[in-house]
């Protein structure tokens, strides 16, 4: 930890710097490839929407302890598909823990549902009364999807207003929104590619990770505002000050993300491996992917994009010109020392003697006339008022330094 602490201090002081802003096109390219993969997964594979969004029937089968295996789930899937019911031809069957199996189909009529329940009971060797059934209509699923989309839009609008009111800078709002959209696309793309079911818990997780990503972005932007508060007296450009802000908050972002991702990763493992399908797995996947994408976007996307948007402002351009002029002056500090040339007059030579210049015929340099010096209390003493006379105290015995033991004795 000592080395990591020293590295964090060096990053904060600017002794060590990682060029995040200068390599913005590299980060843009990486994010572009990831987003293309996510959009490709959405287009070719699509989202596995749960029955809460599409409507359908869900059957929860309680089996013996240890009987909720993938082999039994496959048997139940084949049995339901063999019923000949069109809306149950492609059921989704998953294990839930070690003693339960979940079966999902499209919307079925009462008779079709009874047929599916009997097929499940015969295959799993359970009583039909032990199978619980939940039916969700397609209209209710559409309402859930519409409410989720409305909540997302309202959240984004509030984010824009909050950042604009806090920083008084619309370009910071634009950069933060781009970072949030970047995180949402990556999270949804991972859901499409992995085949995980999208449930209301997924929507809750997406809204949560948007808040996490916004928090990390606001922390970095606050440091950017502090570093760029006075560009006129600063020796840095806006891009350099913004890059320093990212380096100064880098250790904090890494520590925060690690502390947040470890427990979420444990929840994801328990929900996906130990318990099977469920709301815990859906929520944990959205949190894990979204938090990782949020940390990446706040460092590699939001701040470089902000510096890119600000690069056209006149104040930022002037600060960049001043910084370049200072660098040119500091390239060679001895460039202003007078150099000797053969045809140079003797009086103009560095360190030339005026008397020698006079003997050679060259005009010796003359100093400019000096202003008359002040009199009275100035450097020149005033003229005396009367002749100097002998003082009356000149004949007295002058005091001498004596040791402390003899002082005051006669």
Secondary structure as GFF3:
##gff-version 3
##sequence-region A 1 410
A	DSSP	alpha_helix	2	13	.	.	.	ID=ss1
A	DSSP	alpha_helix	24	44	.	.	.	ID=ss2
A	DSSP	beta_strand	48	49	.	.	.	ID=ss3
A	DSSP	alpha_helix	51	54	.	.	.	ID=ss4
A	DSSP	beta_strand	56	62	.	.	.	ID=ss5
A	DSSP	alpha_helix	70	81	.	.	.	ID=ss6
A	DSSP	three_ten_helix	86	88	.	.	.	ID=ss7
A	DSSP	beta_strand	92	95	.	.	.	ID=ss8
A	DSSP	beta_strand	100	105	.	.	.	ID=ss9
A	DSSP	alpha_helix	110	124	.	.	.	ID=ss10
A	DSSP	three_ten_helix	128	130	.	.	.	ID=ss11
A	DSSP	beta_strand	131	136	.	.	.	ID=ss12
A	DSSP	alpha_helix	138	167	.	.	.	ID=ss13
A	DSSP	alpha_helix	170	194	.	.	.	ID=ss14
A	DSSP	beta_strand	197	198	.	.	.	ID=ss15
A	DSSP	alpha_helix	200	227	.	.	.	ID=ss16
A	DSSP	alpha_helix	238	248	.	.	.	ID=ss17
A	DSSP	alpha_helix	250	269	.	.	.	ID=ss18
A	DSSP	pi_helix	270	274	.	.	.	ID=ss19
A	DSSP	alpha_helix	279	297	.	.	.	ID=ss20
A	DSSP	pi_helix	298	302	.	.	.	ID=ss21
A	DSSP	alpha_helix	303	310	.	.	.	ID=ss22
A	DSSP	alpha_helix	314	331	.	.	.	ID=ss23
A	DSSP	three_ten_helix	346	348	.	.	.	ID=ss24
A	DSSP	alpha_helix	354	359	.	.	.	ID=ss25
A	DSSP	three_ten_helix	392	395	.	.	.	ID=ss26
A	DSSP	three_ten_helix	404	406	.	.	.	ID=ss27
###
